[in-house]
Amino acid sequence: MLKKSLLNAAMASSLLLAIAPIFAADAPAKIQAQTQAQEQIYGSQLMTPQERAEHQTKMRNAKTNEAREQIRAQHHKEMQVRAKQQGVTLPDEPPAAGMGGGMGSGGGGR
């Protein structure tokens, strides 16, 4: 019985060691995807992770392009106010739908 348990444990360990590189290789892609998602949100550098997630959820749940544009416009106004309060410069115009929105050409430092 002990021999069978040890054999099972050895096989499980071998399997884990064999598949570990697959998960390790996937980690940078996940981090990159998260970074890209943040960069696509106008003013994301001024938002908490929770605020970014909530914004993404709102955008995903919007039923029409018009609804998404309204969400973007409101978010743009909020980020402009926040940027001014924090002394950060953001671009005057929000990025077009689907384009990156990080710091943009406005630069800005804290």
C-alpha positions in Angstrom: 0.0 0.0 0.0 2.8 2.4 0.9 4.6 1.5 -2.3 1.4 2.4 -4.3 1.0 5.8 -2.5 4.7 6.7 -3.1 4.3 5.8 -6.8 1.2 7.9 -7.1 2.9 10.8 -5.4 5.9 10.5 -7.7 3.7 10.4 -10.8 1.7 13.5 -9.6 5.0 15.4 -8.9 6.3 14.4 -12.4 3.1 15.6 -14.0 3.2 19.0 -12.1 6.8 19.5 -13.1 6.0 18.7 -16.7 3.1 21.2 -17.0 4.6 24.0 -14.8 6.4 25.6 -17.8 3.1 25.9 -19.6 1.6 28.0 -16.8 4.9 30.0 -16.3 5.0 30.8 -20.1 1.4 32.1 -19.9 2.0 34.5 -17.0 3.8 37.2 -19.1 0.9 37.2 -21.6 -1.6 37.7 -18.8 0.4 40.6 -17.3 0.7 42.1 -20.8 -3.1 41.8 -21.4 -3.8 43.5 -18.1 -1.4 46.3 -18.9 -2.9 46.8 -22.3 -6.4 46.9 -20.8 -5.3 49.6 -18.4 -3.7 51.6 -21.1 -6.9 51.6 -23.1 -8.8 53.4 -20.3 -8.5 57.1 -20.5 -6.7 58.3 -17.3 -6.1 54.8 -16.1 -3.0 55.9 -14.3 -5.3 58.0 -12.0 -7.6 55.1 -11.2 -7.5 52.3 -8.6 -7.6 48.7 -9.9 -11.1 48.5 -8.6 -12.2 51.6 -10.5 -10.6 50.2 -13.7 -12.4 47.0 -13.3 -15.7 48.8 -12.7 -15.2 50.9 -15.8 -14.4 47.9 -17.9 -17.6 46.1 -16.6 -19.7 49.2 -17.4 -18.3 49.2 -20.9 -18.8 45.5 -21.4 -22.4 45.8 -20.1 -23.3 48.7 -22.4 -25.8 47.5 -24.9 -25.1 50.0 -27.7 -22.2 52.0 -29.1 -24.1 55.2 -28.1 -24.2 53.9 -24.5 -20.5 53.2 -24.6 -19.8 56.7 -26.0 -21.8 58.2 -23.1 -19.8 56.2 -20.6 -16.6 57.3 -22.2 -17.6 60.9 -22.3 -18.6 60.9 -18.6 -15.4 59.1 -17.7 -13.4 61.6 -19.7 -14.9 64.5 -17.7 -14.2 62.7 -14.4 -10.6 62.0 -15.3 -10.0 65.6 -16.4 -11.3 66.8 -13.0 -9.1 64.3 -11.2 -6.1 65.1 -13.3 -6.5 68.8 -12.5 -6.8 68.1 -8.8 -3.6 66.0 -8.9 -1.7 68.4 -11.1 -1.4 65.8 -14.0 -1.9 66.7 -17.6 -4.1 64.4 -19.8 -4.9 64.9 -23.5 -7.8 67.3 -24.1 -9.7 64.8 -26.2 -10.5 61.3 -25.2 -9.1 58.6 -27.5 -11.4 57.2 -30.2 -13.1 54.0 -29.4 -10.7 51.1 -29.3 -7.6 53.3 -29.2 -5.1 53.6 -26.3 -5.8 56.2 -23.7 -3.0 56.1 -21.1 -1.0 59.3 -20.8 -1.3 60.2 -24.5 0.5 63.2 -26.0 -0.3 65.3 -23.0 2.5 63.6 -21.1 2.1 64.6 -17.5 3.9 63.8 -14.4 3.0 63.7 -10.8 
